Amino acid sequence: MMARPLRVGVVGASYASGTHLPVYAELAAAGIVELVAVATAHRETADAVAAKFDVPHAHVGFEALCADPDVDIVDVATRPSRHREMALAAIAAGKHVLCEAPLAPTVDDGLAMVRAAADAGVCGVVDMQSRFRPGIAELRRLVLDGYVGRVDNVAAEAFYPTFTNPAAVASSGWCADAADGASSLRVHGLHTTDVLRWTFGELTDVRGTVATRQPEWPGDAGPVPATSVDSAAYTARAANGAVVSVHTSWVAPFGAGWRLVVHGSEGVLVAEAAGHTGHFPVGLRGARTGDDGLRPLIAADGGPTEPFALLVRSLAAGDTDDVPTFDDGVAALRVAAAVEACAQAPTTTEEP
């Protein structure tokens, strides 16, 4: 992006304290970025986070951080319902923006962010960091190089026990409220959707269904009402006509993690992770016609913040070819909106 180290300001400290901020601190020690500012809604939390990560500027409110002249890029690490106002404030101040996924609660919100970034000539990036897992990047390379031949069928599953765990509810219980813009489809589902779009091209003919199967989550002080979608499934067509399916849930008590299988005319690829690909390493196996069976291609190695660190390194170096943009974020939201529209449409049963 620029000759000097990228100067980062982070809005939000809850999720970011365990993910983004440690990465920035590590990259700052290596001279790759400068972590210059953090903002939260309260003085005590802003000061505490700044002290913990050695951040020189602690702001109360995102507006103050966006106005900080020492900040080059604003990392919006808050719940989706707040992304638009925060991103637009940063863009209006001439800052680049890195926004947590999902990009926004609605397609219209996302489009407003796209237009604002384009008009201001700044970079808009969405943190769908799964692209930077070596196992996923290698799967894409092999598909594009013809390892499986003609791609015919792609099946993805993401089953996690996340919100059957009181500890997860305590830290991220806001995900229960649909008004905050998160759901299994719009979080884990959209990370998978981005991997599919990045690898196989635009998804068309999207059809699916959603459900809230667990209307209460286990909280430390008792059940937490849940209105967000916790289970979803959809089918689609890839750019070459291949049939695609995605099924996800974050309330599967015995959920085994993430799996993506690519069946082609000449081979198969199987990518697997024990959990969400943004935080769990992805292993890759494959086989081609004539092989005795699947063989290991990429081991499931890497830490929980490695993909985010690689994304930030790419931004700092100006190497943005594979970095997911606001446009990618909107494209993923369009898929989610299409699935939800199918679920809301009335169904009819014709007489034989």
Secondary structure in CASP SS format (residue, H / E / C, confidence):
PFRMAT SS
TARGET T0000
AUTHOR 0000-0000-0000
METHOD secondary structure of the structure
MODEL  1
M C 1.00
M C 1.00
A C 1.00
R C 1.00
P C 1.00
L E 1.00
R E 1.00
V E 1.00
G E 1.00
V E 1.00
V E 1.00
G C 1.00
A C 1.00
S C 1.00
Y C 1.00
A H 1.00
S H 1.00
G H 1.00
T C 1.00
H H 1.00
L H 1.00
P H 1.00
V H 1.00
Y H 1.00
A H 1.00
E H 1.00
L H 1.00
A H 1.00
A H 1.00
A C 1.00
G C 1.00
I C 1.00
V E 1.00
E E 1.00
L E 1.00
V E 1.00
A E 1.00
V E 1.00
A E 1.00
T E 1.00
A C 1.00
H C 1.00
R H 1.00
E H 1.00
T H 1.00
A H 1.00
D H 1.00
A H 1.00
V H 1.00
A H 1.00
A H 1.00
K H 1.00
F H 1.00
D C 1.00
V C 1.00
P C 1.00
H E 1.00
A E 1.00
H E 1.00
V E 1.00
G C 1.00
F H 1.00
E H 1.00
A H 1.00
L H 1.00
C H 1.00
A H 1.00
D C 1.00
P C 1.00
D C 1.00
V C 1.00
D C 1.00
I E 1.00
V E 1.00
D E 1.00
V E 1.00
A C 1.00
T C 1.00
R C 1.00
P H 1.00
S H 1.00
R H 1.00
H H 1.00
R H 1.00
E H 1.00
M H 1.00
A H 1.00
L H 1.00
A H 1.00
A H 1.00
I H 1.00
A H 1.00
A C 1.00
G C 1.00
K C 1.00
H E 1.00
V E 1.00
L E 1.00
C E 1.00
E E 1.00
A C 1.00
P C 1.00
L C 1.00
A C 1.00
P C 1.00
T C 1.00
V H 1.00
D H 1.00
D H 1.00
G H 1.00
L H 1.00
A H 1.00
M H 1.00
V H 1.00
R H 1.00
A H 1.00
A H 1.00
A H 1.00
D H 1.00
A H 1.00
G C 1.00
V C 1.00
C C 1.00
G E 1.00
V E 1.00
V E 1.00
D E 1.00
M C 1.00
Q H 1.00
S H 1.00
R H 1.00
F H 1.00
R C 1.00
P H 1.00
G H 1.00
I H 1.00
A H 1.00
E H 1.00
L H 1.00
R H 1.00
R H 1.00
L H 1.00
V H 1.00
L H 1.00
D C 1.00
G C 1.00
Y C 1.00
V C 1.00
G C 1.00
R C 1.00
V E 1.00
D E 1.00
N E 1.00
V E 1.00
A E 1.00
A E 1.00
E E 1.00
A E 1.00
F E 1.00
Y C 1.00
P C 1.00
T H 1.00
F H 1.00
T H 1.00
N C 1.00
P H 1.00
A H 1.00
A H 1.00
V H 1.00
A H 1.00
S H 1.00
S H 1.00
G H 1.00
W H 1.00
C H 1.00
A H 1.00
D C 1.00
A H 1.00
A H 1.00
D H 1.00
G C 1.00
A C 1.00
S C 1.00
S C 1.00
L C 1.00
R C 1.00
V C 1.00
H H 1.00
G H 1.00
L H 1.00
H H 1.00
T H 1.00
T H 1.00
D H 1.00
V H 1.00
L H 1.00
R H 1.00
W H 1.00
T H 1.00
F H 1.00
G C 1.00
E C 1.00
L C 1.00
T E 1.00
D E 1.00
V E 1.00
R E 1.00
G E 1.00
T E 1.00
V E 1.00
A E 1.00
T C 1.00
R C 1.00
Q C 1.00
P C 1.00
E E 1.00
W E 1.00
P E 1.00
G E 1.00
D C 1.00
A C 1.00
G E 1.00
P E 1.00
V E 1.00
P E 1.00
A C 1.00
T C 1.00
S C 1.00
V C 1.00
D C 1.00
S E 1.00
A E 1.00
A E 1.00
Y E 1.00
T E 1.00
A E 1.00
R E 1.00
A C 1.00
A C 1.00
N C 1.00
G C 1.00
A C 1.00
V E 1.00
V E 1.00
S E 1.00
V E 1.00
H E 1.00
T E 1.00
S E 1.00
W C 1.00
V C 1.00
A C 1.00
P C 1.00
F C 1.00
G C 1.00
A C 1.00
G E 1.00
W E 1.00
R E 1.00
L E 1.00
V E 1.00
V E 1.00
H E 1.00
G E 1.00
S C 1.00
E C 1.00
G E 1.00
V E 1.00
L E 1.00
V E 1.00
A E 1.00
E E 1.00
A E 1.00
A C 1.00
G C 1.00
H C 1.00
T C 1.00
G C 1.00
H C 1.00
F C 1.00
P C 1.00
V C 1.00
G E 1.00
L E 1.00
R E 1.00
G E 1.00
A E 1.00
R E 1.00
T C 1.00
G C 1.00
D C 1.00
D C 1.00
G C 1.00
L C 1.00
R E 1.00
P E 1.00
L E 1.00
I E 1.00
A C 1.00
A C 1.00
D C 1.00
G C 1.00
G C 1.00
P C 1.00
T C 1.00
E H 1.00
P H 1.00
F H 1.00
A H 1.00
L H 1.00
L H 1.00
V H 1.00
R H 1.00
S H 1.00
L H 1.00
A H 1.00
A H 1.00
G C 1.00
D C 1.00
T C 1.00
D C 1.00
D C 1.00
V C 1.00
P C 1.00
T E 1.00
F H 1.00
D H 1.00
D H 1.00
G H 1.00
V H 1.00
A H 1.00
A H 1.00
L H 1.00
R H 1.00
V H 1.00
A H 1.00
A H 1.00
A H 1.00
V H 1.00
E H 1.00
A H 1.00
C H 1.00
A H 1.00
Q H 1.00
A C 1.00
P C 1.00
T C 1.00
T C 1.00
T C 1.00
E C 1.00
E C 1.00
P C 1.00
END
